[in-house]
Amino acid sequence: MSKTNRSALRRSVDKACKRIKDLAAEEPLNQDAIIGQLELLKLRYEELSTKDHEVMEQLLDKKAKDKEIDAEQERVDHYASLYFEATSVVTTAIQRKDRVCDSETVSTTSSAKHKYKLPSLKLKEYDGTIGDFLPFWSQFERIHSDQEMANVDKLGYLRMVMVPGTPAAKLVESYPATGDMYPKVVHALEERFGRKDLLTEFFIRELLKLVIQNASRQNLPLATLYDKIQSHMRNLETLDVTSENCASILLPLISSGLPPDLLQLWERSNHKSESKECLADLMEFLRGESRGARRS
């Protein structure tokens, strides 16, 4: 597509964003009009993103200078920012209208129920750290699973929660910001940072670090050691590495990280034969000992 046609798309995006801001400022809010304008913006922005991607590919193919590539990326980012800002304006405007309606409903009823305004949840940002993938995805999955949200909006939120300049952000930004690309971006993100085998290996290594640390006589306080073991165990459980199926691996790994005197104390008190039962007994023993350490 020619630069003239791409310029026309950019003007259309500019116009739609301005119209959305004007509609959002009106009282009462014309919800149908602002949603219709947002749908138009989505259509134009997807077309623009596709063309932007094509232009960037051409620049890379002809080995353009960094200055030219940076200038192109800056314009692409500008329109991405306009789009995401406009979608946020629409969301805020509709939520504001809903709160007004809820308030009017509550004021006309004799019910003794109270409505409490809870603080907004801030989405966890992600930078590509393997150990942070599970908490990040457990929160973002609510957006990912929303059947009523358009894929282009999901991708917009995904780009927003990437820490700028990090490996995760660079991976997400390497795809054009279109709805069709969203499933591919998620797949690439999971393949790079969220594979089950990768995460399992990471948390097993974290347990090994505890063993090495204690072996080097840099012993952690018992309460801290127990909390760290529990944290890694819970993460492994979400990956189906549990005491039910991996006790024979986890038991020697955890027990070898204990101070020698504490390990001897547990071995004298333990009368279980199966690894699964021994692991459960060990964790219960550590829980009791850590409680005692906290009280002392």
C-alpha positions as CSV (number, residue, x, y, z in Angstrom):
1,M,0.0,0.0,0.0
2,S,1.3,3.5,-0.8
3,K,2.3,6.0,1.8
4,T,-0.7,8.1,0.8
5,N,-3.1,5.3,1.8
6,R,-1.3,4.7,5.0
7,S,-1.5,8.4,5.8
8,A,-5.2,8.2,5.2
9,L,-5.5,5.4,7.7
10,R,-3.5,7.4,10.2
11,R,-5.8,10.4,9.7
12,S,-8.8,8.1,10.2
13,V,-7.3,6.8,13.5
14,D,-6.6,10.4,14.7
15,K,-10.2,11.4,13.9
16,A,-11.7,8.4,15.6
17,C,-9.6,9.0,18.7
18,K,-10.7,12.6,18.9
19,R,-14.3,11.7,18.4
20,I,-14.1,9.2,21.2
21,K,-12.7,11.8,23.6
22,D,-15.5,14.2,22.6
23,L,-18.2,11.6,23.2
24,A,-16.7,10.6,26.5
25,A,-16.9,14.2,27.8
26,E,-20.7,14.4,27.0
27,E,-23.3,14.1,29.7
28,P,-25.3,11.9,29.6
29,L,-23.0,9.4,27.8
30,N,-24.2,8.1,24.4
31,Q,-23.0,4.6,25.0
32,D,-24.1,3.3,21.6
33,A,-22.3,6.1,19.8
34,I,-19.0,5.7,21.7
35,I,-19.0,1.9,21.3
36,G,-19.7,2.3,17.5
37,Q,-16.8,4.8,17.3
38,L,-14.5,2.4,19.1
39,E,-15.4,-0.5,16.7
40,L,-14.5,1.8,13.8
41,L,-11.2,2.7,15.5
42,K,-10.4,-1.0,16.0
43,L,-11.1,-1.7,12.3
44,R,-8.9,1.2,11.1
45,Y,-6.1,0.5,13.7
46,E,-5.9,-3.2,12.6
47,E,-5.6,-2.1,9.0
48,L,-2.9,0.4,9.9
49,S,-1.0,-2.1,12.1
50,T,-0.8,-4.5,9.2
51,K,0.5,-1.8,6.9
52,D,3.0,-0.6,9.5
53,H,4.3,-4.1,9.8
54,E,4.7,-4.4,6.0
55,V,6.6,-1.1,5.9
56,M,8.9,-2.2,8.8
57,E,9.7,-5.5,7.0
58,Q,10.6,-3.5,3.9
59,L,12.9,-1.3,5.9
60,L,14.6,-4.3,7.4
61,D,14.9,-6.1,4.1
62,K,16.7,-3.2,2.4
63,K,18.9,-2.8,5.5
64,A,17.8,0.8,6.2
65,K,19.8,2.9,8.6
66,D,19.0,2.8,12.3
67,K,17.8,6.4,12.2
68,E,15.2,5.6,9.6
69,I,14.0,2.5,11.4
70,D,13.8,4.3,14.8
71,A,11.8,7.1,13.2
72,E,9.3,4.6,11.7
73,Q,9.0,2.8,15.1
74,E,8.4,6.0,16.8
75,R,5.4,6.8,14.6
76,V,4.1,3.3,15.0
77,D,4.3,3.6,18.8
78,H,2.6,6.9,18.7
79,Y,-0.5,5.5,17.0
80,A,-0.4,2.4,19.3
81,S,-0.5,4.8,22.2
82,L,-3.4,6.7,20.8
83,Y,-5.4,3.5,20.3
84,F,-4.8,2.1,23.8
85,E,-5.6,5.5,25.3
86,A,-8.8,5.7,23.4
87,T,-9.9,2.2,24.5
88,S,-9.1,3.2,28.1
89,V,-11.2,6.3,27.7
90,V,-14.2,4.2,26.5
91,T,-13.8,1.7,29.3
92,T,-13.6,4.5,31.9
93,A,-16.6,6.4,30.5
94,I,-18.8,3.3,30.5
95,Q,-17.8,2.3,34.0
96,R,-18.6,5.8,35.2
97,K,-22.0,5.6,33.7
98,D,-22.6,2.2,35.3
99,R,-21.5,3.6,38.7
100,V,-24.1,6.4,38.3
101,C,-26.8,3.8,37.4
102,D,-25.8,1.7,40.4
103,S,-25.9,4.7,42.7
104,E,-29.4,5.6,41.5
105,T,-30.6,2.1,42.0
106,V,-29.3,1.9,45.5
107,S,-30.8,5.2,46.4
108,T,-34.3,4.1,45.5
109,T,-34.3,0.9,47.5
110,S,-34.9,0.4,51.2
111,S,-32.4,-2.4,51.4
112,A,-29.9,-2.1,54.3
113,K,-27.1,-3.5,52.1
114,H,-24.1,-1.3,51.6
115,K,-21.9,-1.0,48.5
116,Y,-18.1,-0.8,49.1
117,K,-15.8,0.7,46.5
118,L,-12.8,-1.6,46.3
119,P,-9.5,-0.3,45.0
120,S,-8.8,-1.1,41.4
121,L,-6.4,-4.1,40.8
122,K,-3.2,-3.2,39.0
123,L,-2.2,-5.8,36.5
124,K,1.2,-7.3,37.3
125,E,3.9,-6.3,34.9
126,Y,6.1,-8.9,33.3
127,D,9.7,-8.6,32.2
128,G,10.6,-12.1,31.1
129,T,11.8,-13.5,34.4
130,I,11.0,-17.2,34.5
131,G,10.1,-17.3,38.2
132,D,7.5,-14.5,37.7
133,F,5.6,-16.1,34.9
134,L,3.1,-18.0,37.0
135,P,1.9,-15.1,39.1
136,F,1.8,-12.8,36.0
137,W,-0.2,-15.3,33.9
138,S,-2.6,-16.3,36.7
139,Q,-3.7,-12.6,36.8
140,F,-3.6,-11.9,33.1
141,E,-5.5,-15.1,32.3
142,R,-8.7,-13.4,33.4
143,I,-8.4,-11.1,30.4
144,H,-7.2,-13.9,28.1
145,S,-10.3,-16.0,28.9
146,D,-12.8,-13.1,28.5
147,Q,-15.0,-14.3,25.6
148,E,-16.6,-10.9,25.1
149,M,-13.3,-9.0,24.7
150,A,-11.9,-8.6,21.2
151,N,-8.4,-10.1,20.6
152,V,-7.0,-6.7,19.6
153,D,-8.0,-5.4,23.0
154,K,-6.4,-8.4,24.7
155,L,-3.2,-7.8,22.8
156,G,-3.4,-4.1,23.8
157,Y,-3.5,-5.0,27.5
158,L,-0.8,-7.6,27.0
159,R,1.5,-4.9,25.5
160,M,0.7,-2.5,28.3
161,V,1.8,-4.9,31.1
162,M,5.2,-5.7,29.5
163,V,8.0,-3.9,31.2
164,P,9.5,-1.7,28.4
165,G,12.8,-2.8,26.9
166,T,12.8,-6.3,28.5
167,P,13.0,-9.6,26.6
168,A,9.2,-10.1,27.1
169,A,8.3,-6.7,25.8
170,K,10.6,-7.1,22.8
171,L,9.0,-10.5,22.0
172,V,5.4,-9.1,22.2
173,E,6.3,-5.9,20.2
174,S,7.8,-8.0,17.4
175,Y,4.3,-8.9,16.3
176,P,1.9,-6.5,14.6
177,A,-0.8,-5.2,17.0
178,T,-3.7,-6.9,15.3
179,G,-6.4,-9.2,16.6
180,D,-5.3,-12.1,14.4
181,M,-1.8,-12.0,15.9
182,Y,-3.0,-12.3,19.6
183,P,-3.1,-16.1,19.8
184,K,0.4,-16.3,18.2
185,V,1.8,-13.7,20.6
186,V,0.4,-15.7,23.6
187,H,1.8,-18.9,22.2
188,A,5.2,-17.3,21.7
189,L,5.2,-15.9,25.2
190,E,4.4,-19.2,26.7
191,E,6.9,-21.0,24.6
192,R,9.7,-18.6,25.6
193,F,8.9,-18.1,29.3
194,G,6.0,-20.4,30.4
195,R,6.7,-23.9,29.3
196,K,6.0,-26.5,32.0
197,D,9.4,-28.1,31.6
198,L,11.2,-24.8,31.8
199,L,9.3,-23.7,34.9
200,T,9.7,-27.1,36.6
201,E,13.4,-26.9,36.0
202,F,13.6,-23.4,37.4
203,F,11.8,-24.2,40.7
204,I,13.8,-27.4,41.2
205,R,17.0,-25.3,40.8
206,E,15.6,-22.9,43.3
207,L,15.3,-25.8,45.8
208,L,18.9,-26.8,44.9
209,K,20.1,-23.3,45.7
210,L,18.8,-23.7,49.2
211,V,20.7,-27.0,49.5
212,I,23.9,-25.3,48.3
213,Q,23.5,-22.3,50.5
214,N,23.1,-24.4,53.6
215,A,25.9,-26.7,52.6
216,S,28.2,-23.6,52.4
217,R,27.2,-22.8,56.0
218,Q,25.3,-19.7,55.0
219,N,22.3,-21.1,56.8
220,L,19.0,-19.3,56.5
221,P,16.9,-18.8,59.6
222,L,14.6,-21.8,60.0
223,A,11.4,-19.8,59.5
224,T,12.8,-18.2,56.3
225,L,14.0,-21.6,55.0
226,Y,10.5,-23.2,55.6
227,D,8.8,-20.3,53.8
228,K,11.1,-20.6,50.8
229,I,10.6,-24.3,50.6
230,Q,6.8,-23.9,50.8
231,S,6.8,-21.2,48.1
232,H,8.8,-23.4,45.7
233,M,6.6,-26.4,46.6
234,R,3.4,-24.5,45.8
235,N,4.8,-23.3,42.5
236,L,5.7,-26.9,41.6
237,E,2.2,-28.1,42.6
238,T,0.7,-25.8,40.0
239,L,2.9,-27.6,37.5
240,D,1.7,-31.0,38.7
241,V,5.0,-31.8,40.5
242,T,3.4,-32.9,43.7
243,S,4.2,-35.1,46.7
244,E,1.8,-37.6,45.1
245,N,3.9,-38.2,42.1
246,C,7.4,-36.8,42.8
247,A,8.0,-37.4,46.5
248,S,11.0,-39.7,45.8
249,I,12.7,-36.7,44.1
250,L,11.5,-33.9,46.4
251,L,12.2,-35.7,49.7
252,P,16.0,-36.1,49.4
253,L,16.2,-32.7,47.7
254,I,14.5,-30.9,50.6
255,S,16.0,-32.9,53.4
256,S,19.5,-32.4,52.2
257,G,19.0,-28.6,52.5
258,L,18.3,-28.9,56.3
259,P,20.9,-28.1,59.0
260,P,22.5,-31.5,60.1
261,D,21.2,-31.2,63.7
262,L,17.6,-30.6,62.5
263,L,17.8,-33.4,59.9
264,Q,18.9,-35.8,62.6
265,L,16.1,-34.7,64.9
266,W,13.5,-35.4,62.1
267,E,15.0,-38.8,61.2
268,R,14.7,-39.9,64.8
269,S,11.1,-38.9,64.9
270,N,10.1,-40.2,61.4
271,H,8.7,-43.7,61.2
272,K,7.1,-43.6,57.8
273,S,8.3,-45.9,55.0
274,E,7.0,-44.4,51.8
275,S,8.5,-41.3,50.3
276,K,5.2,-39.6,50.0
277,E,4.4,-40.1,53.7
278,C,7.9,-39.1,54.7
279,L,7.7,-35.9,52.7
280,A,4.4,-34.9,54.3
281,D,5.8,-35.7,57.7
282,L,8.9,-33.7,57.0
283,M,6.9,-30.6,55.9
284,E,4.7,-30.9,59.0
285,F,7.9,-31.2,61.2
286,L,9.4,-28.1,59.6
287,R,6.2,-26.2,60.1
288,G,6.2,-27.0,63.8
289,E,9.9,-26.2,64.2
290,S,9.5,-22.9,62.3
291,R,6.6,-21.9,64.6
292,G,8.8,-22.5,67.6
293,A,11.6,-20.5,66.0
294,R,9.3,-17.6,65.5
295,R,8.1,-17.6,69.1
296,S,11.6,-17.7,70.5
